[in-house]
């Protein structure tokens, strides 16, 4: 399920999310780095997709062509501790 990064309100799967689209509940921009499936702090420009132009404020709306609204299920990639715990669990015998 897609959710807003800011207020965790559910976002309709059929809703087109463009640079001007705001969350109906908190009125924050949905087309922002923190809502993108490719957002990865620590990566080049904090983007797993390797975009060329950096977005200075990751919480503001942007016009990035690589933007793809995340589904809220990729937290382990965004959280290094969770990723490490998953890796350690994978290699335990």
Secondary structure, 3 states (H helix, E strand, C coil): CCECCCCCCECCCCCCCCCCCECCCCCCECCEHHHECCECCCCHHHECCCCCCCCCCCCCECCCCCCCECCCCCHHHHCHHHHHHHHHHHCCC
